[in-house]
Amino acid sequence: MSSKRSTDASPLLVVKIGGSLSKSSLLAQWITALTSYPHRLVLVCGGGPFADAVRDAQKIMKFSDAVAHEMALLAMEQYAMALNNLFEIELASTETEIQALHDNGRIALWRPSPMTLKAGKLNPGWNTTSDSLSAWLANHLSASALVLIKSLDIKTTNTISELIHNEVVDASFQDHLKEMPVYIAGPVSLKTASHLLSQGKYPGVSPYFSSQKIAS
């Protein structure tokens, strides 16, 4: 999983891998498809079962949402460490480390704690999940697009507000996206993902921000 890709000023894609995929055979297929992307790529992990453990512990122990947020960041890092071990994708904790991997034509697998804990615009709590963090990172890195890989497929007619209402993305998601092109990819999108990514294109469908579609 360490194939070389273009560097320098090539497009930068941020992809968030949903935590629910940790229980799915589709995870390995998605990772294989993503390695087809020929340009700069950053992967962001959801919290998966590790974040679920934080939620369960908070119900019993009653620690604050701020503490739960920091623990959930570590949950994302545990998922990232697992992918690092399974697929040999290299971890990066800072923008400098991300850049170093990209300079060497590598994929960067993000460990979010160092960067996000310093970011004052990120409100700690369950309304700021890995969806919002991936949007924040994509905006921070001036990415070309953001792809959210989910375990479900959505309709092209969905608005961001509808996705928030239906809990497909978290309540803070749109605040961090800044109208960057976003694609939500489910199981159906996997069928053409490798082909699209190899051409520098993005799998999934683009929801609407309002009356305007943000990407075609």
Backbone torsions as a table, in degrees:
resi	resn	phi	psi	omega
1	MET	NA	26.4	-175.0
2	SER	-119.8	31.1	-178.3
3	SER	-64.7	148.1	-179.1
4	LYS	-74.5	149.2	176.1
5	ARG	-139.4	170.0	-176.3
6	SER	-65.6	155.0	-176.2
7	THR	-123.7	-147.1	177.0
8	ASP	55.9	-127.7	-173.2
9	ALA	-95.0	26.2	179.4
10	SER	-68.3	157.9	178.7
11	PRO	-54.5	145.5	178.5
12	LEU	-114.1	123.7	-179.7
13	LEU	-112.4	131.9	172.7
14	VAL	-106.4	128.7	-179.6
15	VAL	-124.4	124.4	175.3
16	LYS	-98.1	126.1	-179.9
17	ILE	-98.9	115.4	-175.3
18	GLY	-58.7	142.7	179.8
19	GLY	-61.3	-31.4	-178.7
20	SER	-65.4	-21.3	179.6
21	LEU	-70.2	-12.6	177.5
22	SER	-61.8	-21.0	-178.9
23	LYS	-102.3	7.9	-171.7
24	SER	-118.0	146.2	174.5
25	SER	-70.1	-12.7	179.3
26	LEU	-72.6	-18.0	-178.3
27	LEU	-56.2	-51.9	-178.6
28	ALA	-62.8	-36.3	179.1
29	GLN	-66.6	-38.7	177.7
30	TRP	-66.4	-42.4	179.0
31	ILE	-60.8	-43.0	177.7
32	THR	-61.0	-43.8	179.1
33	ALA	-62.6	-42.4	-177.0
34	LEU	-64.8	-31.7	179.1
35	THR	-68.9	-9.8	176.1
36	SER	-76.3	-17.0	-177.0
37	TYR	-67.1	125.9	-171.5
38	PRO	-87.7	-2.3	-175.8
39	HIS	-113.5	-168.2	-177.3
40	ARG	-67.8	135.7	-173.1
41	LEU	-140.4	131.4	173.6
42	VAL	-121.1	129.2	177.1
43	LEU	-102.9	135.6	176.6
44	VAL	-119.4	128.5	-179.0
45	CYS	-93.7	144.9	167.3
46	GLY	-72.7	-176.5	-179.4
47	GLY	-87.5	-28.3	178.1
48	GLY	55.4	-145.1	-177.9
49	PRO	-64.7	-21.5	-179.3
50	PHE	-72.1	-39.0	175.6
51	ALA	-71.0	-35.3	176.2
52	ASP	-59.2	-37.5	178.5
53	ALA	-65.1	-35.4	177.1
54	VAL	-65.7	-45.8	178.8
55	ARG	-58.2	-45.8	-179.3
56	ASP	-63.2	-41.2	-179.2
57	ALA	-67.7	-37.2	-179.8
58	GLN	-64.1	-37.6	178.6
59	LYS	-61.1	-34.6	-177.4
60	ILE	-86.7	-45.3	-172.2
61	MET	-89.8	-20.0	175.6
62	LYS	66.8	28.6	174.9
63	PHE	-73.7	163.4	-170.1
64	SER	-70.6	162.6	176.0
65	ASP	-64.5	-32.8	178.6
66	ALA	-63.2	-42.9	177.2
67	VAL	-67.6	-41.2	178.5
68	ALA	-60.5	-36.9	178.8
69	HIS	-61.8	-46.1	179.0
70	GLU	-64.4	-38.1	177.8
71	MET	-66.8	-36.2	178.7
72	ALA	-67.7	-33.3	173.6
73	LEU	-61.1	-42.0	177.1
74	LEU	-65.6	-32.1	176.2
75	ALA	-63.4	-41.9	175.6
76	MET	-60.7	-38.1	179.8
77	GLU	-69.5	-34.4	176.2
78	GLN	-63.5	-42.1	176.8
79	TYR	-62.0	-42.9	179.0
80	ALA	-62.5	-41.0	178.5
81	MET	-62.4	-37.1	178.0
82	ALA	-64.4	-43.0	179.0
83	LEU	-68.3	-35.3	175.3
84	ASN	-58.3	-42.4	-179.4
85	ASN	-72.3	-40.9	-175.0
86	LEU	-76.5	-36.2	-170.6
87	PHE	-122.1	2.2	176.4
88	GLU	57.7	39.9	172.7
89	ILE	-94.8	135.9	-169.9
90	GLU	-83.6	139.6	-177.6
91	LEU	-81.6	148.4	176.6
92	ALA	-143.4	130.2	-176.6
93	SER	-103.7	-19.3	-175.2
94	THR	-132.8	167.3	177.5
95	GLU	-62.8	-36.0	178.1
96	THR	-63.0	-42.8	179.3
97	GLU	-68.0	-38.2	176.1
98	ILE	-60.4	-46.6	-179.0
99	GLN	-62.4	-40.2	-179.5
100	ALA	-62.2	-41.8	177.8
101	LEU	-65.4	-43.2	179.2
102	HIS	-64.6	-36.3	178.0
103	ASP	-62.4	-25.6	178.5
104	ASN	-99.3	12.1	177.0
105	GLY	72.2	27.1	-176.8
106	ARG	-107.4	158.6	170.7
107	ILE	-80.2	142.2	176.7
108	ALA	-106.9	130.0	177.3
109	LEU	-107.7	110.5	-165.6
110	TRP	-78.1	131.5	167.0
111	ARG	-103.2	110.0	-163.6
112	PRO	-79.1	-21.4	-170.0
113	SER	-54.7	-52.3	-175.3
114	PRO	-57.5	-41.5	-177.0
115	MET	-79.8	-42.7	-172.8
116	THR	-76.2	-31.8	179.8
117	LEU	-69.0	-18.6	176.7
118	LYS	-91.4	-9.7	-175.0
119	ALA	-88.8	109.6	-176.4
120	GLY	-69.5	-17.4	-177.0
121	LYS	-83.8	-2.2	-179.2
122	LEU	-98.3	112.7	-179.0
123	ASN	-80.6	121.5	-179.2
124	PRO	-69.6	135.7	179.6
125	GLY	149.7	174.6	-175.7
126	TRP	-74.8	-9.5	174.2
127	ASN	-79.4	-8.7	176.5
128	THR	-117.4	90.1	-177.5
129	THR	-101.4	-169.0	-179.6
130	SER	-62.5	-23.7	174.7
131	ASP	-61.6	-52.9	179.4
132	SER	-64.0	-38.0	-179.8
133	LEU	-65.4	-37.4	177.4
134	SER	-68.2	-37.3	176.7
135	ALA	-65.9	-42.4	177.7
136	TRP	-60.7	-45.0	-179.2
137	LEU	-64.3	-43.9	179.9
138	ALA	-59.5	-42.0	178.2
139	ASN	-67.9	-41.8	-178.9
140	HIS	-62.7	-36.6	-178.5
141	LEU	-90.7	2.3	-177.0
142	SER	55.1	47.2	-178.6
143	ALA	-67.2	156.7	177.2
144	SER	-73.9	-31.6	-178.4
145	ALA	-165.4	165.0	175.6
146	LEU	-125.1	130.7	175.3
147	VAL	-116.4	126.9	173.7
148	LEU	-104.4	118.5	178.4
149	ILE	-94.9	119.6	-176.0
150	LYS	-118.2	171.1	176.6
151	SER	-91.8	3.5	179.5
152	LEU	-133.5	158.0	177.6
153	ASP	-99.1	146.4	177.3
154	ILE	-117.7	165.6	177.6
155	LYS	-86.7	151.4	178.6
156	THR	-68.0	-18.0	-177.6
157	THR	-86.5	-2.8	179.1
158	ASN	-67.1	140.5	170.3
159	THR	-94.2	163.4	175.3
160	ILE	-58.6	-40.3	180.0
161	SER	-61.0	-40.0	178.2
162	GLU	-66.4	-38.5	178.6
163	LEU	-65.2	-37.0	175.6
164	ILE	-66.5	-46.0	-179.6
165	HIS	-59.8	-38.8	-178.6
166	ASN	-88.2	6.9	176.5
167	GLU	61.2	30.4	172.8
168	VAL	-76.6	-38.4	171.5
169	VAL	-126.2	164.0	-176.1
170	ASP	-81.0	169.2	-172.1
171	ALA	-67.1	-21.6	-178.3
172	SER	-94.8	-0.9	-169.7
173	PHE	-55.9	-52.0	-174.8
174	GLN	-65.7	-26.7	-179.9
175	ASP	-63.2	-29.2	-175.3
176	HIS	-101.2	-13.0	-173.4
177	LEU	-75.0	-34.3	179.5
178	LYS	58.5	33.7	177.9
179	GLU	59.9	27.3	170.6
180	MET	-68.7	144.4	176.7
181	PRO	-55.6	127.1	-179.7
182	VAL	-127.8	140.2	178.5
183	TYR	-126.1	136.7	176.5
184	ILE	-112.8	120.0	-172.9
185	ALA	-114.1	125.9	176.1
186	GLY	-113.2	-165.7	-177.5
187	PRO	-56.2	-37.3	-179.4
188	VAL	-63.7	-37.0	-178.2
189	SER	-65.9	-23.1	-177.8
190	LEU	-63.1	-26.5	-176.6
191	LYS	-61.5	-33.9	-177.6
192	THR	-113.9	5.2	-172.6
193	ALA	-61.7	-47.6	-178.2
194	SER	-59.7	-43.6	-179.3
195	HIS	-64.0	-47.0	-179.3
196	LEU	-63.6	-48.0	-177.1
197	LEU	-63.5	-38.1	179.7
198	SER	-63.2	-23.0	177.7
199	GLN	-95.3	7.1	-178.7
200	GLY	78.5	15.8	178.6
201	LYS	-102.9	174.8	-170.7
202	TYR	-119.7	134.6	177.1
203	PRO	-79.6	160.1	175.7
204	GLY	103.5	-176.9	179.8
205	VAL	-117.1	153.5	-177.9
206	SER	-102.8	118.2	174.8
207	PRO	-73.1	167.5	177.4
208	TYR	-91.9	144.7	168.8
209	PHE	-78.5	-43.6	177.7
210	SER	-149.6	-113.0	177.4
211	SER	-88.9	-8.3	-177.9
212	GLN	-108.9	136.1	175.7
213	LYS	-80.0	136.9	-174.1
214	ILE	-85.8	-16.8	177.3
215	ALA	-160.5	150.8	-179.7
216	SER	-112.1	NA	NA
